[in-house]
Amino acid sequence: MKLIVDVPIELHDERWNTALEIVRKEFDVSLLPTKDMVFEDGAWHYPKEILHITYNPSEDFIFVILASDVLDESNSLDIHLSMLSDHGWKSFKERREET
């Protein structure tokens, strides 16, 4: 079964109120996650809370939204996205370029 995991990235600074990017990573899994679980990945120092789970058995996938990464410096978004990319996470732009 395919597990699709999204993490919103929020950027707060004086110039922009909030800029939002969503990174995604896909996994092959054999278990159903539950909201009382947490999600660990090498991209973060601490586990992330699972906020939302959608299970679609007819198409054999699970869609999960994790707690946001909140950044506070406008120049840190590109650096943060690059670090996440190094861990296999893909931005919306990267996913769009693949299709």
Backbone as JSON Lines, residues from 0, in Angstrom:
{"i":0,"aa":"M","n":[0.84,-1.16,0.0],"ca":[0.0,0.0,0.0],"c":[0.9,1.24,0.0]}
{"i":1,"aa":"K","n":[0.45,2.29,-0.69],"ca":[1.24,3.51,-0.76],"c":[0.8,4.48,0.35]}
{"i":2,"aa":"L","n":[1.78,5.0,1.07],"ca":[1.56,6.04,2.07],"c":[2.09,7.34,1.5]}
{"i":3,"aa":"I","n":[1.22,8.34,1.38],"ca":[1.58,9.66,0.88],"c":[1.54,10.62,2.06]}
{"i":4,"aa":"V","n":[2.67,11.24,2.36],"ca":[2.79,12.1,3.54],"c":[3.08,13.53,3.1]}
{"i":5,"aa":"D","n":[2.25,14.46,3.54],"ca":[2.45,15.88,3.25],"c":[2.8,16.63,4.54]}
{"i":6,"aa":"V","n":[3.72,17.58,4.41],"ca":[4.09,18.47,5.51],"c":[3.98,19.91,5.03]}
{"i":7,"aa":"P","n":[3.06,20.68,5.58],"ca":[3.0,22.1,5.23],"c":[4.19,22.84,5.84]}
{"i":8,"aa":"I","n":[4.69,23.82,5.11],"ca":[5.77,24.68,5.62],"c":[5.23,26.1,5.64]}
{"i":9,"aa":"E","n":[5.21,26.69,6.81],"ca":[4.73,28.06,6.98],"c":[5.92,28.97,7.23]}
{"i":10,"aa":"L","n":[5.88,30.12,6.58],"ca":[6.94,31.11,6.73],"c":[6.32,32.39,7.25]}
{"i":11,"aa":"H","n":[6.77,32.83,8.41],"ca":[6.26,34.05,9.01],"c":[7.4,35.05,9.13]}
{"i":12,"aa":"D","n":[7.22,36.23,8.55],"ca":[8.19,37.31,8.74],"c":[7.47,38.65,8.55]}
{"i":13,"aa":"E","n":[8.21,39.74,8.65],"ca":[7.6,41.07,8.57],"c":[7.07,41.37,7.18]}
{"i":14,"aa":"R","n":[7.76,40.88,6.15],"ca":[7.38,41.19,4.78],"c":[6.21,40.34,4.31]}
{"i":15,"aa":"W","n":[6.22,39.07,4.64],"ca":[5.16,38.16,4.25],"c":[4.45,37.69,5.51]}
{"i":16,"aa":"N","n":[3.15,37.74,5.5],"ca":[2.42,37.25,6.66],"c":[2.62,35.74,6.77]}
{"i":17,"aa":"T","n":[2.23,35.01,5.74],"ca":[2.46,33.57,5.72],"c":[2.66,33.13,4.28]}
{"i":18,"aa":"A","n":[3.72,32.44,4.03],"ca":[3.92,31.79,2.74],"c":[3.84,30.3,3.0]}
{"i":19,"aa":"L","n":[3.2,29.6,2.12],"ca":[2.98,28.18,2.36],"c":[3.55,27.34,1.22]}
{"i":20,"aa":"E","n":[4.29,26.34,1.6],"ca":[4.78,25.32,0.67],"c":[4.37,23.99,1.29]}
{"i":21,"aa":"I","n":[4.19,23.0,0.46],"ca":[3.87,21.67,0.97],"c":[4.86,20.69,0.37]}
{"i":22,"aa":"V","n":[5.55,19.97,1.22],"ca":[6.47,18.94,0.75],"c":[5.81,17.58,0.91]}
{"i":23,"aa":"R","n":[6.23,16.65,0.07],"ca":[5.61,15.32,0.06],"c":[6.67,14.24,-0.06]}
{"i":24,"aa":"K","n":[6.36,13.12,0.58],"ca":[7.21,11.94,0.47],"c":[6.28,10.72,0.41]}
{"i":25,"aa":"E","n":[6.66,9.73,-0.38],"ca":[5.83,8.54,-0.52],"c":[6.6,7.3,-0.06]}
{"i":26,"aa":"F","n":[5.85,6.38,0.54],"ca":[6.42,5.16,1.09],"c":[5.53,3.98,0.71]}
{"i":27,"aa":"D","n":[6.1,2.8,0.67],"ca":[5.32,1.56,0.6],"c":[5.24,1.02,2.02]}
{"i":28,"aa":"V","n":[4.0,0.78,2.49],"ca":[3.8,0.34,3.87],"c":[2.83,-0.84,3.92]}
{"i":29,"aa":"S","n":[2.82,-1.5,5.05],"ca":[1.88,-2.61,5.24],"c":[1.01,-2.39,6.47]}
{"i":30,"aa":"L","n":[1.04,-1.19,7.04],"ca":[0.2,-0.92,8.21],"c":[-0.54,0.39,8.01]}
{"i":31,"aa":"L","n":[-1.66,0.51,8.72],"ca":[-2.44,1.74,8.68],"c":[-2.01,2.63,9.84]}
{"i":32,"aa":"P","n":[-1.6,3.86,9.57],"ca":[-1.26,4.77,10.67],"c":[-2.53,5.22,11.39]}
{"i":33,"aa":"T","n":[-2.36,5.6,12.64],"ca":[-3.47,6.16,13.42],"c":[-3.03,7.51,13.98]}
{"i":34,"aa":"K","n":[-4.02,8.32,14.39],"ca":[-3.7,9.67,14.86],"c":[-2.91,9.67,16.16]}
{"i":35,"aa":"D","n":[-2.92,8.59,16.91],"ca":[-2.14,8.57,18.14],"c":[-0.67,8.21,17.89]}
{"i":36,"aa":"M","n":[-0.33,7.91,16.65],"ca":[1.07,7.67,16.28],"c":[1.76,9.0,16.0]}
{"i":37,"aa":"V","n":[3.08,8.95,15.96],"ca":[3.87,10.09,15.49],"c":[4.7,9.61,14.3]}
{"i":38,"aa":"F","n":[5.21,10.54,13.53],"ca":[5.96,10.21,12.32],"c":[7.39,10.68,12.49]}
{"i":39,"aa":"E","n":[8.34,9.77,12.3],"ca":[9.75,10.12,12.41],"c":[10.4,10.08,11.03]}
{"i":40,"aa":"D","n":[11.32,11.0,10.79],"ca":[12.08,11.05,9.55],"c":[13.41,11.71,9.86]}
{"i":41,"aa":"G","n":[14.44,11.35,9.12],"ca":[15.76,11.93,9.34],"c":[15.83,13.43,9.1]}
{"i":42,"aa":"A","n":[14.81,13.99,8.47],"ca":[14.78,15.43,8.2],"c":[14.51,16.26,9.45]}
{"i":43,"aa":"W","n":[13.96,15.63,10.49],"ca":[13.61,16.37,11.71],"c":[14.31,15.78,12.92]}
{"i":44,"aa":"H","n":[14.51,16.62,13.91],"ca":[15.12,16.17,15.16],"c":[14.11,15.47,16.07]}
{"i":45,"aa":"Y","n":[12.82,15.79,15.89],"ca":[11.78,15.26,16.75],"c":[10.66,14.66,15.89]}
{"i":46,"aa":"P","n":[9.93,13.7,16.43],"ca":[8.8,13.15,15.68],"c":[7.73,14.22,15.43]}
{"i":47,"aa":"K","n":[6.99,14.05,14.34],"ca":[5.91,14.98,14.0],"c":[4.55,14.34,14.29]}
{"i":48,"aa":"E","n":[3.65,15.18,14.76],"ca":[2.29,14.75,15.03],"c":[1.54,14.52,13.72]}
{"i":49,"aa":"I","n":[0.74,13.47,13.69],"ca":[-0.15,13.21,12.55],"c":[-1.44,13.98,12.79]}
{"i":50,"aa":"L","n":[-1.79,14.88,11.86],"ca":[-2.98,15.71,12.02],"c":[-4.2,15.14,11.3]}
{"i":51,"aa":"H","n":[-3.98,14.48,10.18],"ca":[-5.11,14.03,9.36],"c":[-4.71,12.76,8.61]}
{"i":52,"aa":"I","n":[-5.64,11.82,8.54],"ca":[-5.4,10.57,7.8],"c":[-6.61,10.3,6.91]}
{"i":53,"aa":"T","n":[-6.34,10.03,5.64],"ca":[-7.38,9.57,4.72],"c":[-6.94,8.21,4.18]}
{"i":54,"aa":"Y","n":[-7.81,7.24,4.32],"ca":[-7.52,5.89,3.82],"c":[-8.44,5.6,2.64]}
{"i":55,"aa":"N","n":[-7.87,5.23,1.51],"ca":[-8.64,4.92,0.31],"c":[-8.32,3.48,-0.1]}
{"i":56,"aa":"P","n":[-9.09,2.51,0.4],"ca":[-8.79,1.11,0.09],"c":[-9.01,0.76,-1.38]}
{"i":57,"aa":"S","n":[-9.93,1.42,-2.05],"ca":[-10.19,1.08,-3.45],"c":[-9.02,1.45,-4.35]}
{"i":58,"aa":"E","n":[-8.25,2.48,-3.97],"ca":[-7.08,2.87,-4.76],"c":[-5.77,2.51,-4.05]}
{"i":59,"aa":"D","n":[-5.89,1.85,-2.91],"ca":[-4.75,1.3,-2.17],"c":[-3.73,2.37,-1.75]}
{"i":60,"aa":"F","n":[-4.23,3.46,-1.15],"ca":[-3.31,4.46,-0.62],"c":[-3.85,5.06,0.67]}
{"i":61,"aa":"I","n":[-2.91,5.6,1.43],"ca":[-3.2,6.33,2.66],"c":[-2.57,7.7,2.5]}
{"i":62,"aa":"F","n":[-3.34,8.74,2.79],"ca":[-2.84,10.11,2.7],"c":[-2.78,10.68,4.11]}
{"i":63,"aa":"V","n":[-1.61,11.21,4.49],"ca":[-1.4,11.72,5.84],"c":[-0.89,13.15,5.77]}
{"i":64,"aa":"I","n":[-1.42,14.01,6.63],"ca":[-0.9,15.37,6.79],"c":[-0.28,15.45,8.18]}
{"i":65,"aa":"L","n":[0.97,15.89,8.21],"ca":[1.69,16.05,9.48],"c":[1.65,17.5,9.94]}
{"i":66,"aa":"A","n":[2.08,17.73,11.17],"ca":[2.18,19.08,11.72],"c":[3.14,19.91,10.86]}
{"i":67,"aa":"S","n":[2.86,21.19,10.77],"ca":[3.63,22.11,9.92],"c":[5.04,22.34,10.45]}
{"i":68,"aa":"D","n":[5.94,22.62,9.52],"ca":[7.23,23.23,9.85],"c":[6.98,24.73,9.82]}
{"i":69,"aa":"V","n":[7.32,25.44,10.87],"ca":[7.11,26.89,10.92],"c":[8.46,27.57,10.94]}
{"i":70,"aa":"L","n":[8.71,28.39,9.92],"ca":[9.97,29.12,9.79],"c":[9.71,30.59,10.07]}
{"i":71,"aa":"D","n":[10.75,31.31,10.53],"ca":[10.54,32.71,10.85],"c":[11.48,33.66,10.11]}
{"i":72,"aa":"E","n":[12.27,33.16,9.19],"ca":[13.16,34.03,8.42],"c":[12.91,33.79,6.94]}
{"i":73,"aa":"S","n":[12.7,34.88,6.18],"ca":[12.34,34.73,4.77],"c":[13.41,34.01,3.96]}
{"i":74,"aa":"N","n":[14.68,34.17,4.31],"ca":[15.73,33.52,3.52],"c":[15.93,32.06,3.91]}
{"i":75,"aa":"S","n":[15.23,31.57,4.91],"ca":[15.43,30.19,5.34],"c":[14.57,29.2,4.57]}
{"i":76,"aa":"L","n":[13.59,29.66,3.8],"ca":[12.71,28.73,3.1],"c":[13.48,27.9,2.08]}
{"i":77,"aa":"D","n":[14.29,28.53,1.24],"ca":[15.06,27.78,0.24],"c":[16.04,26.81,0.9]}
{"i":78,"aa":"I","n":[16.67,27.25,1.97],"ca":[17.61,26.37,2.69],"c":[16.86,25.18,3.29]}
{"i":79,"aa":"H","n":[15.7,25.45,3.87],"ca":[14.89,24.4,4.48],"c":[14.41,23.4,3.42]}
{"i":80,"aa":"L","n":[13.94,23.92,2.28],"ca":[13.49,23.04,1.2],"c":[14.63,22.18,0.67]}
{"i":81,"aa":"S","n":[15.82,22.75,0.59],"ca":[16.98,22.0,0.13],"c":[17.32,20.87,1.09]}
{"i":82,"aa":"M","n":[17.26,21.15,2.4],"ca":[17.53,20.13,3.41],"c":[16.5,19.01,3.32]}
{"i":83,"aa":"L","n":[15.22,19.38,3.16],"ca":[14.18,18.37,3.05],"c":[14.36,17.53,1.78]}
{"i":84,"aa":"S","n":[14.76,18.18,0.7],"ca":[15.02,17.47,-0.55],"c":[16.14,16.44,-0.38]}
{"i":85,"aa":"D","n":[17.14,16.78,0.41],"ca":[18.23,15.84,0.69],"c":[17.74,14.58,1.41]}
{"i":86,"aa":"H","n":[16.57,14.69,2.07],"ca":[15.98,13.55,2.79],"c":[14.84,12.91,1.99]}
{"i":87,"aa":"G","n":[14.71,13.27,0.71],"ca":[13.72,12.63,-0.14],"c":[12.36,13.3,-0.22]}
{"i":88,"aa":"W","n":[12.2,14.45,0.44],"ca":[10.94,15.18,0.38],"c":[10.93,16.04,-0.88]}
{"i":89,"aa":"K","n":[9.76,16.14,-1.53],"ca":[9.66,16.9,-2.78],"c":[8.67,18.04,-2.62]}
{"i":90,"aa":"S","n":[9.07,19.21,-3.11],"ca":[8.19,20.37,-3.09],"c":[7.14,20.23,-4.2]}
{"i":91,"aa":"F","n":[6.15,21.09,-4.15],"ca":[5.12,21.09,-5.19],"c":[5.76,21.3,-6.56]}
{"i":92,"aa":"K","n":[6.7,22.22,-6.65],"ca":[7.37,22.5,-7.92],"c":[8.09,21.26,-8.44]}
{"i":93,"aa":"E","n":[8.8,20.55,-7.58],"ca":[9.51,19.33,-7.99],"c":[8.54,18.26,-8.47]}
{"i":94,"aa":"R","n":[7.41,18.11,-7.77],"ca":[6.42,17.11,-8.17],"c":[5.8,17.47,-9.51]}
{"i":95,"aa":"R","n":[5.54,18.75,-9.74],"ca":[4.94,19.2,-10.99],"c":[5.89,18.97,-12.16]}
{"i":96,"aa":"E","n":[7.19,19.19,-11.94],"ca":[8.18,19.0,-13.0],"c":[8.32,17.53,-13.39]}
{"i":97,"aa":"E","n":[7.98,16.62,-12.49],"ca":[8.08,15.19,-12.79],"c":[6.98,14.71,-13.73]}
{"i":98,"aa":"T","n":[5.87,15.43,-13.77],"ca":[4.73,14.97,-14.59],"c":[4.78,15.51,-15.99]}
